Amino acid sequence: MLWVRGKPIAELVARHGYEGTVALLWQGFVGHDLTRAGMTETLGAARWRAFADVGTWLTIAAGRPVDAAIRIALALIPISTPGSKLN
């Protein structure tokens, strides 16, 4: 049986979902009092930002191998983002 932060995997899936599990895993590392609802909001906003810039990196990455395209996409992420500890 696999346990994560004191919870069995079956419980994480049934009660916490993806965002709740992320909140549980990141608790104490990137913030305190993280919740499923808060993580849903945060990850949702990040998805909007990522897809807003998809045209930029897709044009640059077109025709390249997948690993190269991923490196290009990651390289275009600003070092300082809202909520980042790198600000």
C-alpha atoms as one frame of an Amber mdcrd trajectory, in Angstrom:
protein
   0.000   0.000   0.000   1.303   3.453  -0.919   0.826   6.356   1.484   1.412
  10.047   0.740   1.649  12.482   3.624  -0.095  10.001   5.894  -2.958   9.307
   3.501  -3.484   6.158   1.408  -3.647   6.717  -2.352  -7.273   5.561  -2.492
  -8.258   8.335  -0.054  -6.331  10.962  -2.024  -8.175  10.000  -5.194 -11.595
   9.748  -3.562 -11.509  12.785  -1.270  -8.839  15.193  -2.408  -8.664  15.026
  -6.207  -5.713  16.366  -8.153  -5.691  19.892  -6.733  -6.215  18.715  -3.153
  -3.362  16.250  -3.483  -1.084  18.978  -4.862  -2.033  21.195  -1.906  -1.207
  18.373   0.479   2.136  17.645  -1.194   3.191  21.306  -1.384   2.044  22.157
   2.159   4.988  23.642   4.051   7.184  23.847   0.942   5.546  26.583  -1.135
   3.003  27.859   1.340   0.914  27.168   4.417  -2.810  26.539   4.784  -3.018
  25.344   1.173  -6.469  24.102   0.178  -8.003  22.260  -2.743 -10.070  25.336
  -3.658  -7.053  27.622  -3.472  -4.974  25.245  -5.563  -7.788  24.982  -8.135
  -7.788  28.773  -8.443  -3.989  29.041  -8.602  -3.512  26.260 -11.148  -6.427
  27.570 -13.219  -4.856  31.030 -13.411  -1.515  29.471 -14.368  -3.202  27.496
 -17.162  -4.732  30.694 -18.539  -1.307  32.395 -18.536   0.343  29.384 -20.177
  -2.239  29.130 -22.953  -2.171  32.890 -23.540   1.470  32.500 -24.646   1.117
  29.222 -26.522   1.245  30.909 -29.940   4.639  32.425 -29.169   6.428  29.212
 -28.346   4.541  27.030 -30.835   5.799  29.192 -33.679   9.374  28.945 -32.423
   9.129  25.213 -31.653   7.396  24.189 -34.896   9.092  21.286 -36.631  11.452
  20.512 -33.760  11.575  17.266 -31.780   9.239  17.163 -28.759  12.087  17.406
 -26.217  13.477  20.507 -27.936  10.001  22.079 -28.117   9.493  21.496 -24.389
  12.857  23.114 -23.608  11.860  26.125 -25.719   8.515  26.429 -23.922  10.186
  26.186 -20.518  12.859  28.711 -21.503  10.149  31.252 -22.344   8.601  31.099
 -18.860   9.570  34.277 -16.993  11.839  33.702 -14.013   9.742  36.056 -11.924
   6.043  35.193 -11.958   3.202  36.345  -9.685   3.346  34.426  -6.428   6.822
  33.112  -7.124   9.445  33.059  -4.406  11.865  34.310  -7.095  10.333  37.827
  -7.208
